Amino acid sequence: MEVKMEKTYYRKIFNYCLFLVPALLLCTSNLSIGAVIIILLTSTWYLIRENKVSPLNKLDWMVITILSAYFISNIPIYIYDMGTARYFKGASRYLLIIPIYFFIKEVINENKEPRTYLDWGVFFGSIGTLIISIYQFYIKDMTRVDGYLYSINFGYLSCSLAFLALTLSSSSHIKKLLWLSFVILCYTTLLTVTRGAIFAIPILIFFSIALHSKENRLKNTVKVLIIMSISFFSIYFSSHKIQDRIDLTVVEFNEIISGNISASESSGGRIQLWYSATQSFIKSPLIGQTYAQREETIRELYREGKISSWPMTITRAHAHNQYFEMLASNGILGILAFISLIFIPLFYFLKNINKSIHAFSGFIFVLGFSIFCLTEVPLEQNLISTFYGFILITLINFTRNDLKGYSDNTTINESVS
């Protein structure tokens, strides 16, 4: 009886933190990280005190690989460039998620209660995000909404939260509120004018419809396209700030197409940084180059006339692309790391997408970040790496429970037949 009460106590802590992480994500200054720290401390205490974690299975080893690969890939370059702890800035946070994964596995079991807390957390998070976005964009007249973050990171998290709302809605008791949250968060994403997040919206909607709506896919796709088109043009013509950003994108795209990459400072600059990153990989394919070496590679490319002077202004030769960043700084180990951190979870969720609604949510969630990683290095950022790791292992555990129920139902049906 006492053990059961203790588990209920631990489960309540998890439920509250599961609510707080999305609820506080974008409307406070890193308070959602505080909720993850609470669950980390609780997890560590529980695992040490109980000392009865189930034997590791294939899924457990998969999660350990996912959460440790990034850290391991940075060890060689850190040793080579001794004293630069920045290499572990994002990677260390994924390691700290491992005990939380095992804690969740032990305390939730077949319990469906946590989903209620997650759903409400996403809804309240959307309301908080809307309030801060309207305040900054319309009242303070800021060019781009950034909350307590950089506008690009705010855009990625807002978009990610939007599709959590969308994919969770079909199995939620607050379905209409989550649909409302989805609309709100897509709108706040637009107010950040973050192109990497905005361009991800139609892609993620397409996959959401294609993978979940088995009936009337074409009809649903047309409906969504019409709604999105009306919404886009309404917002475009109502805000000169968004017009300017889109017009700039068109100009940059035309410059790139015409071969004048250096004239496009933002998009063209990124292409030059990606090219520089590939040269760093070629020079040191196994472990990558140090930040100082990457900066020197950029200077060499400039002297050779292969890139403009703009990339030399970027500190530590930051690639503005998760894949190229890990390629340049971690070499082949970096390739293995981003495969582990992004593509292994994608494959796991896709494989189980017909058996679990949470696998569907997980697939769209990770797919979103795989797109965000094309234009920035979000998985190194403090808040994003914590949020990504925590939601990822939560959805993996939810999927595990769904698969147990699926297996049990299959067995019963076979017995009856």
C-alpha positions as CSV (number, residue, x, y, z in Angstrom):
1,M,0.0,0.0,0.0
2,E,2.8,2.4,0.9
3,V,4.7,1.6,-2.3
4,K,1.5,2.4,-4.3
5,M,1.0,5.7,-2.5
6,E,4.7,6.6,-3.2
7,K,4.2,5.9,-6.9
8,T,1.1,8.1,-6.9
9,Y,3.2,10.9,-5.3
10,Y,5.9,10.6,-7.9
11,R,3.4,10.4,-10.7
12,K,1.8,13.7,-9.5
13,I,5.2,15.4,-9.6
14,F,5.6,14.2,-13.2
15,N,2.1,15.3,-14.2
16,Y,2.6,18.8,-12.8
17,C,6.0,19.2,-14.5
18,L,4.5,17.8,-17.8
19,F,1.9,20.6,-17.6
20,L,4.4,23.3,-16.7
21,V,7.0,22.6,-19.4
22,P,4.8,23.6,-22.4
23,A,2.7,26.1,-20.3
24,L,5.8,28.1,-19.4
25,L,7.8,27.4,-22.5
26,L,7.5,30.7,-24.4
27,C,5.8,33.1,-22.0
28,T,8.4,33.0,-19.2
29,S,12.2,33.3,-19.0
30,N,13.4,29.7,-18.8
31,L,10.9,28.7,-16.1
32,S,10.1,25.6,-18.1
33,I,13.7,24.5,-17.6
34,G,13.0,24.8,-13.9
35,A,10.2,22.3,-14.2
36,V,12.6,19.9,-16.0
37,I,15.2,20.4,-13.2
38,I,12.5,19.4,-10.7
39,I,11.6,16.2,-12.5
40,L,15.4,15.5,-13.0
41,L,16.0,15.7,-9.2
42,T,12.9,13.7,-8.5
43,S,14.0,11.1,-11.1
44,T,17.5,10.8,-9.6
45,W,16.1,10.5,-6.1
46,Y,13.6,7.8,-7.1
47,L,16.0,5.7,-9.1
48,I,18.7,5.8,-6.3
49,R,16.2,5.1,-3.5
50,E,14.1,2.4,-5.3
51,N,17.1,0.8,-7.0
52,K,14.8,-1.5,-9.0
53,V,14.8,-0.3,-12.6
54,S,13.7,-3.1,-14.9
55,P,16.4,-4.8,-17.0
56,L,17.3,-2.8,-20.1
57,N,15.6,-3.8,-23.4
58,K,16.2,-2.8,-27.0
59,L,14.1,0.4,-26.6
60,D,16.0,1.4,-23.5
61,W,19.3,1.0,-25.3
62,M,17.9,3.0,-28.3
63,V,17.0,5.9,-26.0
64,I,20.4,5.8,-24.3
65,T,22.0,5.9,-27.7
66,I,19.8,8.8,-28.8
67,L,20.6,10.9,-25.7
68,S,24.3,10.2,-25.4
69,A,25.5,10.1,-29.0
70,Y,25.8,13.9,-29.3
71,F,27.8,14.1,-26.1
72,I,30.2,11.3,-27.1
73,S,30.7,12.8,-30.5
74,N,32.1,16.0,-28.9
75,I,34.7,14.2,-26.6
76,P,37.5,13.9,-29.2
77,I,37.3,17.5,-30.4
78,Y,37.1,18.7,-26.8
79,I,40.2,16.8,-25.9
80,Y,42.0,18.2,-29.0
81,D,40.8,21.7,-28.1
82,M,41.2,21.4,-24.4
83,G,39.4,23.9,-22.3
84,T,36.5,24.8,-24.6
85,A,33.5,23.4,-22.8
86,R,31.2,25.0,-25.3
87,Y,31.3,21.8,-27.3
88,F,29.1,20.3,-24.6
89,K,26.7,23.2,-24.4
90,G,23.7,21.4,-25.8
91,A,25.0,17.8,-25.7
92,S,25.2,17.6,-21.9
93,R,21.5,18.4,-21.5
94,Y,20.5,15.2,-23.4
95,L,22.6,13.1,-21.0
96,L,20.6,14.6,-18.1
97,I,17.4,13.5,-19.7
98,I,18.3,9.8,-19.4
99,P,17.3,9.3,-15.8
100,I,14.0,11.2,-16.5
101,Y,13.3,8.6,-19.2
102,F,13.7,5.7,-16.8
103,F,11.7,7.5,-14.2
104,I,8.8,8.0,-16.5
105,K,9.0,4.4,-17.7
106,E,8.6,3.2,-14.1
107,V,5.9,5.5,-12.8
108,I,3.4,6.0,-15.6
109,N,2.8,2.3,-16.7
110,E,-0.7,2.1,-18.2
111,N,-1.8,5.3,-16.6
112,K,-3.4,7.8,-19.1
113,E,-3.6,10.7,-16.6
114,P,-0.4,12.4,-17.8
115,R,-1.9,13.1,-21.2
116,T,-4.5,15.4,-19.6
117,Y,-1.8,17.5,-18.1
118,L,0.2,17.6,-21.3
119,D,-2.9,18.7,-23.3
120,W,-3.8,21.5,-20.8
121,G,-0.1,22.6,-20.7
122,V,0.0,23.0,-24.5
123,F,-3.3,25.0,-24.4
124,F,-2.2,27.4,-21.6
125,G,1.2,27.6,-23.3
126,S,-0.5,28.8,-26.5
127,I,-2.5,31.5,-24.6
128,G,0.7,32.8,-22.9
129,T,2.6,32.8,-26.2
130,L,-0.3,34.7,-27.9
131,I,-0.3,37.4,-25.1
132,I,3.4,38.0,-25.3
133,S,3.4,38.0,-29.1
134,I,0.6,40.5,-29.4
135,Y,2.3,42.8,-26.8
136,Q,5.6,42.8,-28.6
137,F,4.4,43.0,-32.2
138,Y,1.5,45.4,-31.9
139,I,1.9,47.3,-28.7
140,K,5.8,47.6,-28.5
141,D,5.8,47.6,-32.4
142,M,8.8,45.3,-32.5
143,T,9.8,44.1,-36.0
144,R,9.9,40.5,-34.9
145,V,8.5,38.7,-31.8
146,D,11.2,37.1,-29.7
147,G,9.6,36.7,-26.2
148,Y,12.6,36.1,-23.9
149,L,14.5,34.4,-26.6
150,Y,16.1,35.2,-30.0
151,S,13.2,35.5,-32.5
152,I,14.4,32.4,-34.6
153,N,14.3,30.2,-31.5
154,F,11.0,31.6,-30.5
155,G,9.6,30.8,-33.9
156,Y,10.9,27.2,-33.8
157,L,9.4,26.5,-30.4
158,S,6.1,28.2,-31.3
159,C,5.8,26.0,-34.4
160,S,6.8,22.9,-32.5
161,L,4.2,23.6,-29.9
162,A,1.6,24.2,-32.6
163,F,2.0,20.7,-34.1
164,L,2.0,19.1,-30.7
165,A,-1.4,20.7,-30.3
166,L,-2.6,19.5,-33.7
167,T,-1.3,15.9,-33.4
168,L,-2.6,15.4,-29.8
169,S,-6.0,16.9,-30.5
170,S,-7.5,13.8,-32.2
171,S,-7.1,11.7,-29.0
172,S,-7.8,14.6,-26.5
173,H,-10.8,15.4,-24.3
174,I,-10.1,19.1,-25.1
175,K,-9.9,18.6,-28.9
176,K,-11.4,22.0,-29.8
177,L,-9.2,23.9,-27.5
178,L,-6.1,22.2,-29.0
179,W,-7.3,23.1,-32.5
180,L,-7.6,26.6,-31.2
181,S,-4.0,26.3,-29.8
182,F,-2.8,25.2,-33.2
183,V,-4.2,28.2,-34.9
184,I,-2.9,30.6,-32.3
185,L,0.6,29.1,-32.4
186,C,0.8,29.2,-36.2
187,Y,-0.1,32.8,-35.9
188,T,2.5,33.6,-33.3
189,T,5.1,31.7,-35.5
190,L,4.2,34.1,-38.3
191,L,4.8,37.1,-36.0
192,T,8.4,36.0,-35.4
193,V,8.9,36.2,-39.2
194,T,11.2,33.2,-38.8
195,R,11.4,31.8,-42.3
196,G,12.7,28.4,-41.2
197,A,9.7,27.9,-38.9
198,I,7.1,29.4,-41.3
199,F,8.2,27.2,-44.2
200,A,8.0,24.2,-42.0
201,I,4.2,24.8,-41.3
202,P,2.8,23.6,-44.7
203,I,5.3,20.7,-44.8
204,L,4.2,19.5,-41.4
205,I,0.5,20.0,-42.2
206,F,0.9,17.9,-45.3
207,F,2.6,15.0,-43.4
208,S,0.0,15.4,-40.6
209,I,-2.8,14.9,-43.1
210,A,-1.1,12.2,-45.1
211,L,-0.1,10.0,-42.1
212,H,-3.2,10.4,-39.9
213,S,-6.3,11.2,-42.0
214,K,-7.0,8.0,-43.8
215,E,-10.3,9.2,-45.2
216,N,-10.9,12.3,-47.3
217,R,-7.2,13.1,-47.5
218,L,-7.6,15.1,-50.7
219,K,-10.6,16.9,-49.4
220,N,-8.8,17.7,-46.1
221,T,-5.7,18.8,-47.9
222,V,-7.6,21.2,-50.2
223,K,-9.5,22.6,-47.1
224,V,-6.2,23.3,-45.3
225,L,-4.6,24.9,-48.3
226,I,-7.5,27.2,-48.8
227,I,-7.5,28.2,-45.1
228,M,-3.8,28.7,-45.1
229,S,-3.8,30.8,-48.2
230,I,-6.6,33.0,-46.9
231,S,-4.8,33.4,-43.6
232,F,-1.4,34.0,-45.2
233,F,-2.6,36.8,-47.5
234,S,-4.7,38.4,-44.8
235,I,-1.7,38.6,-42.5
236,Y,0.6,39.6,-45.4
237,F,-1.5,42.6,-46.4
238,S,-2.2,43.7,-42.8
239,S,1.4,44.0,-41.7
240,H,4.2,45.9,-43.6
241,K,6.7,44.2,-41.3
242,I,5.8,40.8,-42.6
243,Q,5.6,42.2,-46.2
244,D,9.1,43.5,-45.9
245,R,10.4,40.2,-44.7
246,I,8.7,38.2,-47.5
247,D,9.8,40.7,-50.1
248,L,13.4,40.4,-48.8
249,T,13.2,36.6,-49.1
250,V,12.0,36.9,-52.8
251,V,14.9,39.3,-53.6
252,E,17.5,37.0,-51.9
253,F,16.1,34.0,-53.7
254,N,16.4,35.7,-57.1
255,E,20.0,36.7,-56.2
256,I,20.9,33.1,-55.4
257,I,19.3,31.8,-58.5
258,S,21.2,34.3,-60.6
259,G,24.5,33.1,-59.0
260,N,25.1,36.3,-57.0
261,I,25.2,34.5,-53.7
262,S,27.3,37.1,-51.8
263,A,24.6,39.8,-52.5
264,S,22.1,37.8,-50.4
265,E,23.5,38.5,-46.9
266,S,21.1,36.2,-44.9
267,S,20.3,33.2,-47.2
268,G,23.5,33.6,-49.3
269,G,25.6,34.0,-46.2
270,R,24.2,30.7,-44.9
271,I,25.1,28.9,-48.1
272,Q,28.7,30.2,-47.8
273,L,28.8,29.0,-44.2
274,W,27.6,25.6,-45.2
275,Y,30.2,25.4,-47.9
276,S,32.9,26.4,-45.4
277,A,31.6,23.7,-43.0
278,T,32.1,21.1,-45.8
279,Q,35.7,22.2,-46.3
280,S,36.3,21.9,-42.5
281,F,34.9,18.3,-42.7
282,I,37.2,17.5,-45.7
283,K,40.2,18.8,-43.7
284,S,39.4,16.7,-40.6
285,P,36.7,14.1,-41.5
286,L,37.1,11.9,-38.4
287,I,36.6,14.4,-35.5
288,G,36.1,17.7,-37.2
289,Q,37.9,21.0,-36.7
290,T,38.1,23.2,-33.6
291,Y,36.4,26.6,-33.7
292,A,39.7,28.3,-34.3
293,Q,40.6,26.0,-37.2
294,R,37.1,26.5,-38.7
295,E,37.6,30.3,-38.6
296,E,41.0,29.9,-40.2
297,T,39.4,27.7,-43.0
298,I,36.9,30.6,-43.7
299,R,39.8,33.1,-43.9
300,E,41.6,30.8,-46.4
301,L,38.5,30.5,-48.5
302,Y,38.1,34.2,-48.5
303,R,41.7,34.8,-49.6
304,E,41.1,32.2,-52.4
305,G,38.1,34.2,-53.5
306,K,35.7,31.3,-52.9
307,I,33.5,33.2,-50.4
308,S,32.8,36.8,-49.5
309,S,34.0,38.6,-46.4
310,W,30.7,38.3,-44.5
311,P,31.3,34.7,-43.1
312,M,34.5,36.0,-41.4
313,T,32.3,38.1,-39.1
314,I,30.6,35.0,-37.7
315,T,31.9,34.0,-34.3
316,R,33.3,30.4,-34.2
317,A,32.3,29.9,-37.8
318,H,28.8,29.1,-36.7
319,A,27.2,27.2,-39.6
320,H,23.6,28.2,-39.1
321,N,22.7,24.6,-39.8
322,Q,22.6,21.8,-37.3
323,Y,23.8,19.2,-39.8
324,F,26.7,21.2,-41.2
325,E,27.6,22.4,-37.7
326,M,28.0,18.9,-36.4
327,L,29.7,17.9,-39.7
328,A,32.4,20.6,-39.3
329,S,32.9,20.3,-35.5
330,N,32.5,16.5,-35.1
331,G,33.2,15.0,-38.4
332,I,32.0,11.4,-39.0
333,L,31.1,11.2,-35.3
334,G,28.8,14.2,-35.9
335,I,27.0,12.4,-38.7
336,L,26.4,9.4,-36.4
337,A,25.2,11.9,-33.7
338,F,22.6,13.6,-35.7
339,I,21.4,10.3,-37.1
340,S,20.9,9.2,-33.5
341,L,19.3,12.4,-32.3
342,I,16.9,12.9,-35.1
343,F,16.6,10.1,-37.6
344,I,16.5,7.1,-35.2
345,P,13.5,8.6,-33.3
346,L,11.9,9.4,-36.7
347,F,12.2,5.8,-37.8
348,Y,11.0,4.5,-34.4
349,F,7.8,6.7,-34.5
350,L,7.1,6.0,-38.2
351,K,7.4,2.3,-37.6
352,N,4.7,2.4,-34.9
353,I,2.5,5.2,-36.4
354,N,-0.4,2.8,-37.2
355,K,-0.4,1.4,-33.7
356,S,0.0,4.5,-31.5
357,I,-1.4,8.1,-31.7
358,H,1.6,9.2,-29.7
359,A,3.9,7.7,-32.4
360,F,2.1,10.0,-34.8
361,S,2.7,13.0,-32.5
362,G,6.3,12.0,-32.0
363,F,7.0,11.6,-35.7
364,I,5.6,15.1,-36.5
365,F,7.4,16.6,-33.5
366,V,10.8,15.2,-34.6
367,L,10.2,15.9,-38.2
368,G,9.6,19.6,-37.3
369,F,13.0,19.8,-35.7
370,S,14.7,18.0,-38.6
371,I,13.4,20.9,-40.8
372,F,14.4,23.6,-38.2
373,C,17.9,22.2,-38.2
374,L,18.3,23.2,-41.9
375,T,18.5,26.9,-41.1
376,E,19.9,27.0,-37.5
377,V,21.6,25.0,-34.8
378,P,18.6,24.8,-32.4
379,L,19.6,21.5,-30.7
380,E,22.5,23.3,-29.0
381,Q,20.3,26.1,-27.5
382,N,19.6,25.8,-23.8
383,L,15.8,25.9,-23.8
384,I,15.3,24.1,-27.1
385,S,17.6,21.2,-26.2
386,T,15.9,20.7,-22.9
387,F,12.4,20.9,-24.4
388,Y,13.3,18.6,-27.3
389,G,14.8,16.0,-25.1
390,F,12.1,16.0,-22.5
391,I,9.1,15.9,-24.9
392,L,10.9,13.2,-27.0
393,I,11.3,10.8,-24.1
394,T,7.8,11.5,-22.9
395,L,6.3,10.6,-26.3
396,I,8.5,7.5,-26.5
397,N,7.2,6.3,-23.2
398,F,3.6,7.1,-24.2
399,T,4.2,5.2,-27.4
400,R,5.6,2.2,-25.4
401,N,2.4,2.1,-23.4
402,D,0.2,2.3,-26.5
403,L,2.1,-0.6,-28.0
404,K,1.5,-2.6,-24.8
405,G,-2.3,-2.0,-25.2
406,Y,-2.1,-2.7,-28.9
407,S,-0.4,-6.0,-28.2
408,D,-2.9,-7.0,-25.5
409,N,-5.8,-6.2,-27.7
410,T,-4.3,-8.2,-30.6
411,T,-3.9,-11.2,-28.4
412,I,-7.5,-10.9,-27.1
413,N,-8.9,-10.6,-30.6
414,E,-6.8,-13.6,-31.8
415,S,-8.1,-15.7,-28.8
416,V,-11.7,-14.8,-29.5
417,S,-11.4,-15.6,-33.2
